[in-house]
Amino acid sequence: MSEKIWIVLQQRDGKINKMSWEAIRAGQALAAAVGGTAEAVLLGSGVQEAANELAQVSLNAVHVADDENLADYTPGRFVKTLEAAIGTAQPAFVLFPHTYQTVDYLPRLAQSLDAALVPEAVSFEVADGSVVWQRPILGGKMFATVRAKGSGPVLVSLQSGAYAADEVEAGTAAIESLSLDFAAMAPDREILGVEEAAGGEVDLSQAKVIVAVGRGIGDSDKMPTMQALADALGAELGASRPVIDSDWLPRNRQIGSSGQTVTPKLYIAAGISGAIQHLVGMKGSQVIVAINKDAGAPIFNVADYGIVGDLHEVVPALTAAIKEATTG
Ligand SMILES: Cc1cc2nc3c(=O)[nH]c(=O)nc-3n(C[C@H](O)[C@H](O)[C@H](O)COP(=O)(O)OP(=O)(O)OC[C@H]3O[C@@H](n4cnc5c(N)ncnc54)[C@H](O)[C@@H]3O)c2cc1C
C-alpha cells in the first residue's frame, strides 16, 4: 500500500489551531503505517508565516492557498477549493480536525466528491491490507470500527486529543502554492461580521488545566470559590451541562457530548457525577482529579485521583495548599 495522505488544517488569523497539529500527527502516523506520504493543506489569507512553520515539519509537501478570497471562512468556497484540489491530486485519505468548522462543511465536501466520510475518528489500524478506523457511537458508550467502501478519497475527521500535537515529527517540507481561480468560486454567503460568543473568547480545547464545575456546587454564589482554584492553577473554568443550563457559566464553557471535547494535562471535576455525556468530552484528559461527596459516583471510574468529600471544604483547602506550594 503506498498512499498519499492529505491533512487539511484550520487556522485563524494565521495561527494553526491545536487540533490541526493533532491531525498532522495522525497523518504522519498513518503515512508510516501504510508506507505513504503526508502532505498538509492550508487555506486562508495572509498565512505565509504559518506555512513557514509547517515547512519545518516532517511532511512531503505543504500546499498553500493564500488568497484574499479565502480570508473569511465560507463553506461554499472551502468546499469548491477542496473539491478541485482533492479531485486533481487524488489523495487516498484526507484528514481534518473535527471542529465546528469542519462539521459545517465536511458532509457537503464528501457529497460533492462522492467520497466516504469517517467523522470523529479516534484511532486507526491497518487490517487485511486496508485501514480501519475507530470512532465513538451512541454518545461515546461504544466504539465502532469502520472501513470505507468503494474507491476514491476517504475523508476522516479526528476527535480532539486523539493524537498528541506535541508528538508531531519535525523535519522539512516544501511549500507549494495551490493555484485555483478562487474569485470564480461562489462563496454562497456573505460574511457581514464575526462576533465572539457571549462570555468572551474561550477555547477550552486548548486549555492545559481545567477546573470543571458540576451541579454539586449547589448555586452560582459558590462560583468565586471555584474561580479561586482555577486562578491558583492558571486554569480555565469548565462545567457540566446543568451548570450551563442554570446560567451559572456561559455556554462556551460546557464540556461533553453537546459541548466541547477537551484534553488538558490536568482536569479537576468538582461536584460532577460522571454521566456518559460528560465523560465523552473529558476522558481523554491526561490526569483527572475528581472531588465528590458520593464515593460511588461514576466520575471516580475515570479519575486518576479521587477525593471523597464536600467540595465546599475540599476546594478552598486545595486552593490554599496550591498557593502555599507555588508561592513558597
Ligand atoms: C442529549 C444529551 C446531551 C447532553 N450533553 C451533556 C454535555 O455536553 N455535558 C454534560 O456535562 N452533560 C450533558 N448531558 C447531561 C448529562 O446526562 C448529566 O445530566 C450531566 O452531566 C450531570 O451533570 P452533573 O454531574 O453536574 O450533575 P449531577 O449528575 O446532578 O451530579 C452532581 C454531583 O455532585 C455531587 N455533589 C453534590 N453536592 C456535593 C458537594 N457538596 N461536594 C461534592 N460533591 C457534591 C453529587 O454526589 C453528584 O455526583 C446531556 C444529556 C443529554 C440527554
The ligand as a MOL file (V3000), in Angstrom:
LIG
                    3D

  0  0  0     0  0            999 V3000
M  V30 BEGIN CTAB
M  V30 COUNTS 53 58 0 0 0
M  V30 BEGIN ATOM
M  V30 1 C -28.5750 14.5970 24.6290 0
M  V30 2 C -27.8720 14.9660 25.9150 0
M  V30 3 C -26.7020 15.6840 25.8240 0
M  V30 4 C -26.0310 16.0190 26.9910 0
M  V30 5 N -24.8580 16.7160 26.8910 0
M  V30 6 C -24.1460 16.9640 28.0160 0
M  V30 7 C -22.8940 17.6150 27.9370 0
M  V30 8 O -22.4120 18.0130 26.8750 0
M  V30 9 N -22.2230 17.8150 29.0920 0
M  V30 10 C -22.6890 17.4120 30.3150 0
M  V30 11 O -21.9960 17.6250 31.3240 0
M  V30 12 N -23.8800 16.8120 30.3920 0
M  V30 13 C -24.6240 16.5820 29.2990 0
M  V30 14 N -25.8430 15.9990 29.4040 0
M  V30 15 C -26.4140 15.8180 30.7570 0
M  V30 16 C -25.8810 14.5910 31.4690 0
M  V30 17 O -26.6710 13.4800 31.1530 0
M  V30 18 C -25.9230 14.7840 33.0070 0
M  V30 19 O -27.2340 15.0980 33.3750 0
M  V30 20 C -24.9890 15.8770 33.4910 0
M  V30 21 O -23.6830 15.6640 33.0100 0
M  V30 22 C -24.9640 15.8600 35.0200 0
M  V30 23 O -24.2340 16.9700 35.4580 0
M  V30 24 P -23.5880 16.9620 36.9070 0
M  V30 25 O -22.6670 15.8110 37.0350 0
M  V30 26 O -23.0310 18.3230 37.1320 0
M  V30 27 O -24.8560 16.8390 37.8430 0
M  V30 28 P -25.3870 15.6220 38.6980 0
M  V30 29 O -25.4990 14.3990 37.8810 0
M  V30 30 O -26.5910 16.1200 39.4000 0
M  V30 31 O -24.2250 15.3450 39.7410 0
M  V30 32 C -23.8710 16.2210 40.7700 0
M  V30 33 C -22.7860 15.5280 41.5800 0
M  V30 34 O -22.3320 16.3950 42.5840 0
M  V30 35 C -22.1110 15.6460 43.7530 0
M  V30 36 N -22.2160 16.5820 44.8670 0
M  V30 37 C -23.3510 17.2130 45.3320 0
M  V30 38 N -23.0340 18.0510 46.3370 0
M  V30 39 C -21.6910 17.9470 46.5180 0
M  V30 40 C -20.7620 18.5570 47.4080 0
M  V30 41 N -21.1600 19.4620 48.3160 0
M  V30 42 N -19.4430 18.1890 47.3370 0
M  V30 43 C -19.0240 17.2830 46.4260 0
M  V30 44 N -19.8670 16.6760 45.5660 0
M  V30 45 C -21.1700 17.0200 45.5830 0
M  V30 46 C -23.1630 14.5730 43.7560 0
M  V30 47 O -22.7550 13.4570 44.5480 0
M  V30 48 C -23.2620 14.2520 42.2840 0
M  V30 49 O -22.3850 13.1700 41.9360 0
M  V30 50 C -26.5340 15.6470 28.2600 0
M  V30 51 C -27.7120 14.9040 28.3080 0
M  V30 52 C -28.3720 14.5790 27.1510 0
M  V30 53 C -29.6380 13.7710 27.2700 0
M  V30 END ATOM
M  V30 BEGIN BOND
M  V30 1 1 1 2
M  V30 2 1 2 3
M  V30 3 2 2 52
M  V30 4 2 3 4
M  V30 5 1 4 5
M  V30 6 1 4 50
M  V30 7 2 5 6
M  V30 8 1 6 7
M  V30 9 1 6 13
M  V30 10 2 7 8
M  V30 11 1 7 9
M  V30 12 1 9 10
M  V30 13 2 10 11
M  V30 14 1 10 12
M  V30 15 2 12 13
M  V30 16 1 13 14
M  V30 17 1 14 15
M  V30 18 1 14 50
M  V30 19 1 15 16
M  V30 20 1 16 17
M  V30 21 1 16 18
M  V30 22 1 18 19
M  V30 23 1 18 20
M  V30 24 1 20 21
M  V30 25 1 20 22
M  V30 26 1 22 23
M  V30 27 1 23 24
M  V30 28 2 24 25
M  V30 29 1 24 26
M  V30 30 1 24 27
M  V30 31 1 27 28
M  V30 32 2 28 29
M  V30 33 1 28 30
M  V30 34 1 28 31
M  V30 35 1 31 32
M  V30 36 1 32 33
M  V30 37 1 33 34
M  V30 38 1 33 48
M  V30 39 1 34 35
M  V30 40 1 35 36
M  V30 41 1 35 46
M  V30 42 1 36 37
M  V30 43 1 36 45
M  V30 44 2 37 38
M  V30 45 1 38 39
M  V30 46 1 39 40
M  V30 47 2 39 45
M  V30 48 1 40 41
M  V30 49 2 40 42
M  V30 50 1 42 43
M  V30 51 2 43 44
M  V30 52 1 44 45
M  V30 53 1 46 47
M  V30 54 1 46 48
M  V30 55 1 48 49
M  V30 56 2 50 51
M  V30 57 1 51 52
M  V30 58 1 52 53
M  V30 END BOND
M  V30 END CTAB
M  END
